[in-house]
């Protein structure tokens, strides 16, 4: 299936990036939207989406900028775009590392 192949590609990109975060204090893997994602003190900041692609949480204004640049699109939940969640396709894999870093920094800052 197409989605299975896309998810395999996504995990091939995600897993090596995730390994770096898992060495940090307070970072682990946990459930989010039917997938498993990277968490900082219990709050997910990045995961591979159901259909493949990296899903990250960034501030709404930054999500607007990234979406406008064409690098990512808003994740949709029940047909509605999520304010702070973006999906970055595997075709934009060069952006995954920097966007995971932004997502980590954002959640690290706002999570007690």
PLY file of the C-alpha trace (Angstrom):
ply
format ascii 1.0
element vertex 112
property float x
property float y
property float z
element edge 111
property int vertex1
property int vertex2
end_header
0.00 0.00 0.00
1.09 3.55 -0.75
0.58 4.80 2.82
2.61 1.90 4.24
5.55 2.71 1.95
5.28 6.40 2.83
5.25 5.63 6.56
8.32 3.41 6.13
10.12 6.29 4.36
8.98 8.66 7.11
10.30 6.43 9.90
13.60 5.98 8.03
13.99 9.77 8.25
12.43 10.23 11.71
14.13 7.49 13.72
17.74 8.74 13.40
16.59 12.29 14.26
14.58 11.01 17.22
17.58 9.15 18.66
19.32 12.46 19.40
16.34 13.76 21.39
15.96 10.55 23.37
19.34 11.21 25.00
18.01 14.46 26.54
16.54 14.78 30.02
12.75 14.64 30.07
12.38 13.29 26.52
10.69 9.96 25.82
8.29 8.27 23.40
4.56 8.37 24.03
1.18 7.98 22.34
-0.33 10.78 20.26
-3.15 10.68 17.69
-2.86 6.91 17.28
0.89 7.05 16.74
3.94 7.29 18.96
5.80 10.54 19.23
8.63 12.34 20.91
7.60 13.99 24.18
9.21 16.50 26.47
7.94 16.14 30.04
4.85 14.34 28.74
3.93 16.73 25.88
4.37 15.49 22.30
6.34 17.76 19.98
6.94 15.53 16.93
5.68 12.26 15.46
5.16 10.42 12.17
1.59 10.90 10.97
-0.78 8.13 9.98
-0.17 8.63 6.23
3.54 9.39 6.63
5.13 12.77 7.03
6.48 14.51 10.09
3.95 16.16 12.38
5.31 18.95 14.59
3.85 21.44 17.04
5.00 25.05 16.69
3.50 28.39 17.72
0.49 29.36 15.61
2.20 32.40 14.05
5.20 30.26 13.07
2.86 27.59 11.67
1.29 30.30 9.50
4.74 31.28 8.16
5.81 27.71 7.45
2.53 26.87 5.76
2.73 30.03 3.61
6.25 29.01 2.52
4.86 25.74 1.12
7.12 23.53 3.25
4.25 22.06 5.29
0.48 22.04 5.63
-1.78 22.18 8.65
-2.68 18.84 10.17
-6.42 18.34 9.95
-8.43 16.92 12.81
-12.05 16.05 12.08
-11.86 18.12 8.89
-10.52 21.24 10.64
-6.97 22.55 10.44
-5.07 22.45 13.72
-3.69 25.81 14.85
-0.25 24.66 15.94
0.24 21.29 14.23
1.93 20.95 10.83
2.55 17.99 8.53
5.87 18.05 6.66
5.99 15.55 3.77
8.90 13.18 3.19
9.63 15.18 0.02
10.69 18.04 2.34
12.85 15.82 4.57
15.64 18.41 4.62
13.33 20.51 6.81
12.58 17.77 9.35
15.63 18.31 11.56
15.22 22.10 11.85
11.45 21.84 12.40
11.85 19.14 15.04
14.32 21.46 16.78
11.78 24.31 16.67
9.04 22.05 17.99
11.25 20.78 20.80
12.29 24.32 21.80
8.66 25.48 21.78
7.32 22.63 23.93
10.36 22.73 26.22
9.64 26.41 26.87
5.91 26.09 27.54
5.87 22.76 29.41
6.42 22.93 33.18
0 1
1 2
2 3
3 4
4 5
5 6
6 7
7 8
8 9
9 10
10 11
11 12
12 13
13 14
14 15
15 16
16 17
17 18
18 19
19 20
20 21
21 22
22 23
23 24
24 25
25 26
26 27
27 28
28 29
29 30
30 31
31 32
32 33
33 34
34 35
35 36
36 37
37 38
38 39
39 40
40 41
41 42
42 43
43 44
44 45
45 46
46 47
47 48
48 49
49 50
50 51
51 52
52 53
53 54
54 55
55 56
56 57
57 58
58 59
59 60
60 61
61 62
62 63
63 64
64 65
65 66
66 67
67 68
68 69
69 70
70 71
71 72
72 73
73 74
74 75
75 76
76 77
77 78
78 79
79 80
80 81
81 82
82 83
83 84
84 85
85 86
86 87
87 88
88 89
89 90
90 91
91 92
92 93
93 94
94 95
95 96
96 97
97 98
98 99
99 100
100 101
101 102
102 103
103 104
104 105
105 106
106 107
107 108
108 109
109 110
110 111
